[in-house]
Amino acid sequence: MSPDRAETTGPRRGGPAPLTAKIIVSGGFGVGKTTMIGAVSEIDPLTTEEQLTVVSAGIDSLAGVEDKTTTTVALDFGRLTIEPQQLQLYLFGTPGQDRYWFTWDDLTSGAVGAVVLIDTRRLPDSFGPVGYFEQRGIPFVVAINEFAGAPHRYTPAEVRQALDIPGHVPIVRCDARDPHSAITALLALVDHALTHPHTAEQPHQPFGASA
């Protein structure tokens, strides 16, 4: 699929029900998950952001994201319908801090795949999210979020080597603030999930099932 051939719109009245898929947008603290969902959602996204406090400053490193003032503590949710494929994506964003990772099993249940956003200024924060989806056999793509002011633009090959990402996992560049760019990453995941289905033994929700 390509965003050049995919028009996004809300659900069409009177037409056939769209296929649905639950998609996870994941990654470390401050990589742009809430921003990405907000950029593409056709509905007002649900967010659970709270203000960062002085106490959390001693726990959550703000290196590279010094201007960040809020953080997701439960989940983000948005919806995106892609035409003419009539594919409706339900987007769930995970919290980034590792102390909230106990929620990930519930959030990822039934998901067909995940977009793992990474910040090349803080690559070590990405080991946990990448390992989570790899160990559970959930199809995922890695999306390099192109932050303004990043000191070096790492190539996908450099990122693959640094994070030991398997060769079959796509790595794409994106700008989580830009709807077209974010949709490109989501479509890359859809294509990957169709050719590399869920391999874990736990039940999962296939394309076309009710969300």
Backbone as JSON, one array per atom type, in Angstrom:
{
  "sequence": "MSPDRAETTGPRRGGPAPLTAKIIVSGGFGVGKTTMIGAVSEIDPLTTEEQLTVVSAGIDSLAGVEDKTTTTVALDFGRLTIEPQQLQLYLFGTPGQDRYWFTWDDLTSGAVGAVVLIDTRRLPDSFGPVGYFEQRGIPFVVAINEFAGAPHRYTPAEVRQALDIPGHVPIVRCDARDPHSAITALLALVDHALTHPHTAEQPHQPFGASA",
  "N": [[0.83, -1.19, 0.0], [0.34, 2.31, -0.53], [0.57, 5.69, 0.6], [0.03, 7.47, -1.39], [-1.85, 6.27, -2.88], [-3.82, 5.87, -1.16], [-6.6, 7.12, 0.32], [-7.68, 8.89, 3.11], [-10.45, 8.82, 5.26], [-13.56, 9.26, 7.03], [-15.81, 6.69, 8.36], [-17.89, 5.22, 5.87], [-21.24, 5.87, 5.2], [-23.87, 3.59, 4.67], [-22.4, 1.95, 3.01], [-20.35, -1.01, 2.51], [-19.25, -2.67, 5.5], [-16.15, -1.65, 6.86], [-12.98, -3.41, 6.8], [-11.28, -4.17, 9.81], [-8.56, -3.4, 12.0], [-6.46, -3.77, 14.77], [-3.94, -1.71, 15.81], [-0.77, -1.14, 17.24], [0.98, 1.61, 18.55], [4.09, 2.16, 19.56], [7.02, 2.46, 21.7], [9.88, 4.06, 23.27], [10.16, 6.41, 26.05], [8.9, 9.58, 25.31], [9.13, 9.5, 22.48], [7.29, 10.23, 20.55], [4.76, 9.04, 20.29], [2.1, 9.77, 21.11], [1.89, 12.09, 19.61], [2.0, 11.09, 16.98], [-0.36, 9.51, 16.78], [-2.27, 11.5, 17.19], [-1.82, 13.02, 14.91], [-2.86, 11.57, 12.77], [-5.4, 10.63, 13.39], [-8.86, 10.37, 12.72], [-10.81, 10.98, 14.44], [-11.35, 12.82, 17.49], [-8.56, 12.25, 19.34], [-8.21, 9.98, 22.09], [-6.48, 10.63, 24.98], [-4.21, 10.02, 27.69], [-2.65, 11.83, 29.13], [-0.5, 13.23, 31.56], [0.83, 15.82, 33.64], [4.34, 16.22, 33.82], [6.23, 15.89, 36.76], [8.26, 17.28, 39.44], [9.16, 15.17, 40.93], [9.08, 13.03, 39.11], [11.07, 13.8, 37.42], [13.43, 12.89, 38.41], [13.33, 10.28, 37.74], [12.51, 9.81, 35.09], [14.42, 10.34, 32.35], [15.04, 13.37, 30.74], [16.75, 13.95, 28.75], [17.48, 15.21, 25.66], [14.8, 15.64, 25.2], [14.0, 18.0, 26.44], [12.0, 19.92, 26.47], [9.67, 18.61, 26.94], [6.62, 18.28, 28.64], [4.49, 16.75, 29.43], [3.24, 13.37, 29.91], [2.24, 10.11, 28.74], [0.21, 8.01, 30.67], [-1.38, 5.79, 30.6], [-2.79, 5.02, 28.06], [-3.04, 5.89, 24.55], [-5.54, 6.63, 22.09], [-6.8, 6.33, 18.84], [-8.42, 6.63, 15.59], [-8.31, 5.54, 12.23], [-9.39, 5.58, 8.94], [-8.84, 4.05, 5.87], [-9.09, 4.67, 2.51], [-9.09, 3.55, -0.95], [-9.26, 1.06, 0.12], [-10.89, 0.5, 2.23], [-10.16, 0.02, 4.92], [-10.04, 0.02, 8.33], [-8.25, 1.35, 10.88], [-7.57, 0.85, 14.23], [-5.97, 2.61, 16.57], [-3.68, 2.19, 19.11], [-1.8, 3.64, 21.58], [1.06, 3.0, 23.52], [2.18, 3.54, 26.93], [5.38, 5.06, 27.6], [7.33, 4.87, 29.66], [9.23, 2.48, 31.49], [8.15, 1.62, 33.9], [5.48, 1.44, 33.47], [5.13, -0.67, 31.84], [3.77, -2.94, 32.55], [1.22, -2.72, 31.63], [1.27, -3.29, 28.98], [0.77, -5.9, 27.96], [-2.01, -6.21, 28.1], [-2.79, -4.07, 26.45], [-1.71, -4.79, 23.97], [-3.01, -7.11, 23.33], [-4.76, -8.89, 20.9], [-3.81, -7.32, 18.84], [-2.71, -6.74, 15.49], [-0.25, -5.93, 14.78], [2.62, -3.73, 15.28], [3.86, -0.38, 15.3], [6.99, 0.65, 16.04], [8.25, 3.4, 17.33], [11.29, 5.23, 17.22], [13.87, 7.2, 18.7], [16.73, 8.48, 17.53], [18.53, 9.86, 19.02], [18.46, 8.75, 21.45], [18.96, 5.92, 21.5], [19.35, 3.59, 23.2], [16.95, 3.48, 24.69], [15.22, 2.14, 23.09], [15.64, -0.57, 23.03], [14.1, -2.13, 24.83], [11.28, -1.88, 23.93], [11.57, -2.91, 21.24], [12.51, -5.52, 21.79], [10.32, -6.51, 23.2], [8.18, -6.86, 21.33], [9.41, -8.54, 19.52], [9.97, -10.84, 21.03], [7.41, -11.73, 21.58], [6.42, -12.43, 19.16], [4.93, -10.66, 17.64], [4.14, -8.96, 14.73], [6.12, -6.22, 13.63], [7.16, -2.91, 12.69], [9.96, -0.75, 12.52], [10.1, 2.64, 13.08], [11.88, 5.43, 12.35], [11.82, 8.3, 13.99], [12.07, 11.46, 12.77], [13.47, 13.78, 14.4], [13.66, 17.29, 14.82], [16.76, 18.97, 14.82], [18.3, 16.83, 15.54], [21.52, 15.49, 16.08], [22.73, 13.76, 14.26], [21.85, 12.03, 11.35], [20.97, 8.94, 11.42], [21.36, 6.08, 9.39], [18.97, 3.62, 8.15], [20.29, 1.15, 8.07], [22.34, 1.48, 9.95], [20.82, 1.81, 12.26], [19.54, -0.68, 12.35], [21.72, -2.36, 12.86], [22.64, -1.32, 15.31], [20.52, -1.81, 17.08], [20.16, -4.46, 16.76], [18.18, -5.53, 15.02], [16.04, -7.85, 13.48], [16.51, -9.06, 10.09], [14.18, -9.25, 8.53], [12.46, -7.36, 9.46], [10.94, -4.36, 8.66], [12.44, -1.11, 8.36], [11.68, 2.21, 8.58], [11.67, 5.7, 7.77], [10.18, 8.51, 9.41], [8.08, 11.34, 10.11], [6.56, 12.05, 12.91], [4.81, 14.1, 13.32], [3.69, 14.74, 10.93], [0.93, 14.02, 8.96], [0.87, 12.58, 6.44], [3.39, 11.35, 6.39], [3.29, 9.83, 8.74], [1.17, 8.1, 8.11], [2.35, 6.68, 6.06], [4.19, 5.11, 7.5], [2.39, 3.55, 8.99], [1.07, 2.14, 6.95], [3.19, 0.69, 5.98], [3.5, -1.07, 8.09], [1.04, -2.46, 7.93], [1.32, -3.79, 5.45], [3.53, -5.38, 6.1], [2.53, -6.95, 8.21], [0.64, -8.46, 6.89], [2.17, -10.2, 5.4], [3.87, -11.31, 7.22], [2.63, -12.92, 9.53], [1.3, -12.98, 12.91], [3.2, -14.8, 15.23], [3.14, -15.81, 17.77], [1.84, -17.97, 20.39], [-0.35, -17.06, 21.75], [-3.8, -15.96, 21.55], [-4.8, -13.98, 18.73], [-5.96, -11.11, 16.91], [-7.2, -11.26, 13.72], [-7.0, -9.54, 10.5], [-10.01, -7.96, 9.61], [-11.58, -8.89, 11.64], [-13.85, -8.02, 14.29], [-13.2, -5.03, 16.11]],
  "CA": [[0.0, 0.0, 0.0], [1.06, 3.58, -0.56], [-0.31, 6.8, 0.95], [-0.34, 8.17, -2.61], [-3.03, 5.59, -3.41], [-4.75, 5.67, -0.06], [-7.29, 8.32, 0.8], [-8.21, 8.65, 4.44], [-11.73, 9.47, 5.47], [-14.34, 8.61, 8.07], [-16.6, 5.56, 7.89], [-18.86, 5.56, 4.84], [-22.59, 5.42, 5.54], [-24.57, 2.85, 3.65], [-21.5, 1.07, 2.27], [-19.95, -2.21, 3.25], [-18.47, -2.41, 6.72], [-14.72, -1.76, 6.56], [-12.15, -4.32, 7.57], [-10.71, -3.48, 10.95], [-7.32, -3.94, 12.54], [-5.92, -3.09, 15.94], [-2.54, -1.4, 15.6], [-0.09, -0.55, 18.39], [2.05, 2.58, 18.34], [4.86, 1.95, 20.77], [8.36, 3.03, 21.73], [10.33, 4.56, 24.56], [9.64, 7.66, 26.61], [9.09, 10.8, 24.56], [9.52, 9.32, 21.07], [6.3, 10.82, 19.65], [3.61, 8.16, 20.09], [0.88, 10.57, 21.2], [1.9, 13.01, 18.47], [1.68, 10.34, 15.77], [-1.78, 9.16, 16.76], [-3.01, 12.74, 17.02], [-1.62, 13.53, 13.56], [-3.59, 10.81, 11.75], [-6.72, 10.19, 13.84], [-10.0, 11.07, 12.14], [-11.63, 11.38, 15.57], [-10.55, 13.43, 18.54], [-7.9, 11.13, 20.01], [-8.24, 9.83, 23.54], [-5.14, 10.61, 25.56], [-4.17, 9.97, 29.16], [-1.43, 12.55, 29.47], [-0.41, 13.93, 32.83], [1.97, 16.71, 33.73], [5.55, 15.73, 34.47], [6.45, 16.55, 38.04], [9.64, 17.33, 39.91], [9.5, 13.83, 41.38], [9.35, 12.17, 37.95], [12.3, 14.25, 36.77], [14.52, 12.06, 38.9], [13.14, 8.92, 37.25], [12.44, 9.84, 33.63], [15.43, 11.21, 31.77], [14.55, 14.29, 29.71], [17.85, 14.23, 27.82], [17.02, 15.24, 24.28], [13.39, 16.07, 25.14], [13.93, 18.91, 27.58], [10.78, 20.71, 26.41], [8.51, 17.75, 27.2], [5.97, 18.65, 29.9], [3.46, 15.76, 29.78], [3.56, 11.99, 29.54], [1.11, 9.18, 28.74], [0.28, 7.12, 31.82], [-2.19, 4.59, 30.38], [-2.84, 4.71, 26.64], [-3.63, 6.83, 23.6], [-6.4, 5.91, 21.17], [-7.31, 7.06, 17.68], [-8.97, 5.78, 14.54], [-7.97, 5.99, 10.89], [-9.97, 4.78, 7.87], [-8.07, 4.2, 4.64], [-9.8, 4.4, 1.27], [-10.33, 2.81, -1.19], [-9.17, -0.3, 0.67], [-11.88, 0.34, 3.29], [-9.48, -0.57, 6.06], [-10.16, 0.91, 9.49], [-7.22, 1.06, 11.87], [-7.76, 1.32, 15.6], [-4.6, 2.88, 16.99], [-3.48, 2.22, 20.56], [-0.46, 4.03, 21.96], [1.49, 2.5, 24.82], [3.03, 4.44, 27.72], [6.77, 4.81, 27.29], [8.2, 4.55, 30.79], [9.23, 1.05, 31.77], [7.33, 1.29, 35.06], [4.12, 1.21, 32.99], [5.11, -1.76, 30.87], [2.85, -4.01, 32.96], [-0.04, -2.53, 30.89], [1.43, -3.58, 27.56], [0.15, -7.17, 27.57], [-3.43, -5.96, 27.85], [-2.94, -3.16, 25.31], [-1.34, -5.44, 22.71], [-3.86, -8.26, 23.07], [-5.6, -8.73, 19.72], [-3.2, -6.46, 17.83], [-2.12, -7.43, 14.34], [1.13, -5.49, 14.64], [3.01, -2.51, 15.99], [4.88, 0.55, 14.84], [7.87, 1.02, 17.15], [8.94, 4.66, 17.07], [12.56, 5.37, 17.93], [14.57, 8.48, 18.69], [18.13, 8.09, 17.38], [19.34, 10.53, 20.04], [18.37, 7.95, 22.68], [18.75, 4.57, 20.99], [19.18, 2.54, 24.22], [15.56, 3.4, 25.15], [14.43, 1.37, 22.14], [15.88, -2.0, 23.18], [12.95, -2.76, 25.49], [10.13, -2.03, 23.03], [11.87, -3.83, 20.15], [12.55, -6.86, 22.34], [8.98, -6.92, 23.62], [7.4, -7.37, 20.2], [10.14, -9.65, 18.92], [9.8, -12.02, 21.87], [6.02, -12.17, 21.55], [6.04, -12.81, 17.81], [3.99, -9.7, 17.08], [4.78, -8.24, 13.63], [6.34, -4.8, 13.89], [8.12, -2.15, 11.9], [10.66, 0.29, 13.27], [9.97, 3.94, 12.43], [12.83, 6.41, 12.87], [11.17, 9.6, 14.04], [13.06, 12.46, 12.41], [13.36, 14.93, 15.27], [14.43, 18.46, 14.43], [17.93, 19.23, 15.65], [19.07, 15.62, 15.84], [22.89, 15.77, 15.65], [23.17, 12.88, 13.17], [20.78, 11.26, 10.74], [21.42, 7.56, 11.27], [20.73, 5.33, 8.31], [18.29, 2.41, 8.62], [21.26, 0.07, 8.28], [23.01, 1.74, 11.22], [19.85, 1.54, 13.33], [19.35, -2.13, 12.4], [22.87, -2.95, 13.51], [22.74, -0.86, 16.69], [19.46, -2.41, 17.89], [20.11, -5.89, 16.45], [16.84, -5.76, 14.51], [16.07, -8.92, 12.46], [16.53, -8.57, 8.73], [12.86, -9.2, 7.9], [11.67, -6.26, 10.04], [11.16, -3.11, 7.92], [12.81, 0.11, 9.06], [11.27, 3.34, 7.76], [11.8, 7.03, 8.36], [8.9, 9.22, 9.44], [7.92, 12.51, 10.96], [5.31, 11.74, 13.62], [3.94, 15.28, 13.29], [3.15, 14.9, 9.58], [-0.01, 12.93, 8.7], [1.28, 11.76, 5.31], [4.54, 10.56, 6.8], [2.84, 8.85, 9.73], [0.37, 7.09, 7.42], [3.3, 5.83, 5.35], [4.7, 4.13, 8.46], [1.3, 2.63, 9.33], [0.84, 1.26, 5.81], [4.32, -0.25, 5.95], [3.17, -2.12, 9.06], [-0.05, -3.29, 7.4], [1.9, -4.68, 4.44], [4.4, -6.35, 6.77], [1.7, -7.87, 9.0], [-0.05, -9.37, 5.97], [3.12, -11.19, 4.9], [4.55, -11.92, 8.37], [1.59, -12.95, 10.56], [1.59, -13.21, 14.33], [3.74, -16.14, 15.42], [3.02, -16.26, 19.16], [0.77, -18.93, 20.61], [-1.5, -16.42, 22.34], [-4.78, -15.59, 20.53], [-4.63, -12.66, 18.17], [-7.1, -10.7, 16.11], [-6.8, -11.12, 12.33], [-7.67, -8.5, 9.75], [-11.41, -8.24, 9.31], [-12.33, -9.2, 12.85], [-14.37, -6.83, 14.97], [-12.3, -4.48, 17.11]],
  "C": [[0.87, 1.25, 0.0], [0.12, 4.69, -0.19], [-0.72, 7.6, -0.27], [-1.59, 7.55, -3.23], [-4.1, 5.42, -2.34], [-5.31, 7.0, 0.4], [-7.87, 8.01, 2.16], [-9.48, 9.44, 4.63], [-12.42, 8.75, 6.61], [-15.13, 7.46, 7.5], [-17.67, 6.0, 6.91], [-20.22, 5.0, 5.21], [-23.19, 4.67, 4.36], [-23.71, 1.9, 2.86], [-21.17, -0.16, 3.09], [-19.12, -1.85, 4.47], [-16.99, -2.58, 6.4], [-14.07, -2.89, 7.35], [-11.51, -3.53, 8.69], [-9.44, -4.17, 11.43], [-6.88, -3.09, 13.73], [-4.42, -2.94, 15.76], [-1.97, -0.74, 16.86], [0.95, 0.45, 17.91], [2.86, 2.62, 19.63], [6.24, 2.6, 20.65], [8.68, 3.53, 23.12], [9.69, 5.88, 24.95], [9.95, 8.82, 25.67], [9.45, 10.65, 23.1], [8.49, 9.85, 20.08], [5.07, 9.98, 19.4], [2.3, 8.93, 20.1], [0.77, 11.51, 20.01], [1.48, 12.29, 17.2], [0.19, 10.01, 15.68], [-2.63, 10.41, 16.54], [-2.93, 13.28, 15.6], [-2.51, 12.84, 12.54], [-5.03, 10.49, 12.14], [-7.83, 11.04, 13.23], [-11.02, 11.46, 13.22], [-10.74, 12.1, 16.57], [-9.89, 12.31, 19.34], [-8.12, 11.16, 21.52], [-6.81, 9.79, 24.03], [-5.25, 10.54, 27.07], [-2.88, 10.63, 29.63], [-1.56, 13.26, 30.81], [0.85, 14.79, 32.83], [3.16, 16.0, 34.39], [5.8, 16.55, 35.72], [7.94, 16.56, 38.39], [10.08, 15.94, 40.34], [9.87, 12.94, 40.2], [10.63, 12.57, 37.24], [13.5, 13.43, 37.22], [14.45, 10.63, 38.41], [13.2, 8.86, 35.74], [13.45, 10.84, 33.08], [14.82, 12.06, 30.66], [15.66, 14.67, 28.74], [17.35, 14.12, 26.39], [15.59, 15.67, 24.11], [13.12, 17.03, 26.29], [12.64, 19.72, 27.62], [9.53, 19.9, 26.72], [7.94, 18.07, 28.57], [4.9, 17.66, 30.34], [3.92, 14.38, 29.35], [2.31, 11.13, 29.61], [1.27, 8.19, 29.89], [-0.57, 5.86, 31.64], [-2.18, 4.2, 28.91], [-3.26, 5.94, 25.86], [-4.51, 6.0, 22.67], [-6.85, 6.84, 20.06], [-7.82, 6.09, 16.64], [-8.64, 6.4, 13.18], [-8.59, 5.04, 9.88], [-9.25, 5.09, 6.57], [-8.92, 3.77, 3.46], [-8.78, 4.24, 0.14], [-10.33, 1.4, -0.63], [-10.24, -0.58, 1.73], [-11.29, -0.45, 4.46], [-9.5, 0.42, 7.2], [-9.16, 0.45, 10.55], [-7.6, 1.66, 13.2], [-6.38, 1.41, 16.23], [-4.53, 3.0, 18.5], [-2.02, 2.56, 20.84], [-0.12, 3.56, 23.35], [2.21, 3.59, 25.6], [4.49, 4.06, 27.53], [7.65, 4.39, 28.45], [8.1, 3.07, 31.16], [8.4, 0.68, 32.99], [5.86, 1.07, 34.69], [4.04, 0.04, 32.02], [4.19, -2.9, 31.28], [1.52, -3.89, 32.23], [0.05, -3.03, 29.46], [0.76, -4.87, 27.13], [-1.33, -6.99, 27.27], [-3.63, -5.1, 26.61], [-2.67, -3.87, 23.98], [-2.18, -6.67, 22.39], [-4.77, -8.0, 21.88], [-5.01, -7.86, 18.63], [-2.61, -7.28, 16.7], [-0.67, -7.02, 14.14], [1.36, -4.18, 15.34], [3.99, -1.68, 15.17], [5.7, 0.95, 16.07], [8.64, 2.28, 16.74], [10.25, 4.7, 17.84], [13.11, 6.77, 17.73], [16.06, 8.15, 18.64], [19.05, 8.82, 18.35], [19.39, 9.71, 21.32], [18.09, 6.49, 22.3], [18.59, 3.52, 22.09], [17.75, 2.4, 24.74], [14.71, 2.5, 24.27], [14.63, -0.14, 22.28], [14.68, -2.72, 23.79], [11.76, -2.94, 24.57], [10.39, -3.0, 21.88], [11.87, -5.27, 20.66], [11.19, -7.39, 22.73], [8.22, -7.56, 22.46], [8.1, -8.54, 19.51], [9.9, -10.93, 19.71], [8.39, -12.58, 21.81], [5.54, -12.53, 20.15], [5.03, -11.89, 17.17], [4.69, -8.95, 15.94], [4.95, -6.76, 13.98], [7.27, -4.21, 12.85], [8.75, -1.12, 12.82], [10.58, 1.58, 12.47], [10.92, 4.93, 13.1], [12.17, 7.77, 12.82], [12.23, 10.68, 13.83], [12.85, 13.72, 13.23], [14.21, 16.08, 14.73], [15.61, 18.64, 15.38], [18.7, 18.0, 16.05], [20.49, 15.8, 15.29], [23.35, 14.93, 14.47], [21.98, 12.09, 12.66], [21.28, 9.84, 10.51], [20.66, 6.88, 10.14], [19.97, 4.15, 8.89], [19.25, 1.27, 8.88], [22.0, 0.25, 9.61], [22.09, 1.44, 12.39], [19.64, 0.03, 13.47], [20.5, -2.8, 13.15], [22.92, -2.59, 14.99], [21.73, -1.56, 17.6], [19.3, -3.9, 17.63], [18.71, -6.29, 15.97], [16.9, -6.83, 13.41], [15.91, -8.36, 11.05], [15.16, -8.45, 8.08], [12.0, -8.05, 8.41], [11.96, -4.97, 9.27], [11.56, -1.97, 8.86], [12.51, 1.27, 8.13], [11.58, 4.63, 8.5], [10.43, 7.67, 8.4], [9.04, 10.47, 10.28], [6.56, 12.35, 11.63], [4.34, 12.9, 13.61], [3.19, 15.41, 11.97], [2.22, 13.75, 9.25], [0.42, 12.01, 7.56], [2.42, 10.82, 5.69], [4.14, 9.48, 7.79], [2.02, 7.74, 9.08], [1.27, 6.15, 6.63], [3.84, 4.73, 6.26], [3.62, 3.1, 8.81], [1.03, 1.65, 8.19], [1.98, 0.26, 5.64], [4.07, -1.39, 6.93], [2.08, -3.04, 8.53], [0.5, -4.27, 6.37], [2.75, -5.77, 5.09], [3.58, -7.39, 7.53], [0.98, -8.87, 8.1], [0.88, -10.48, 5.49], [3.9, -11.9, 6.01], [3.56, -11.97, 9.53], [2.15, -13.22, 11.95], [2.07, -14.64, 14.53], [3.61, -16.65, 16.84], [1.84, -17.21, 19.3], [-0.48, -18.27, 21.16], [-2.48, -16.0, 21.25], [-4.5, -14.18, 20.02], [-5.78, -12.38, 17.21], [-6.68, -10.48, 14.67], [-7.48, -9.92, 11.68], [-9.09, -8.92, 9.47], [-12.23, -8.59, 10.52], [-12.8, -7.92, 13.5], [-13.4, -6.37, 16.02], [-13.04, -4.3, 18.41]]
}
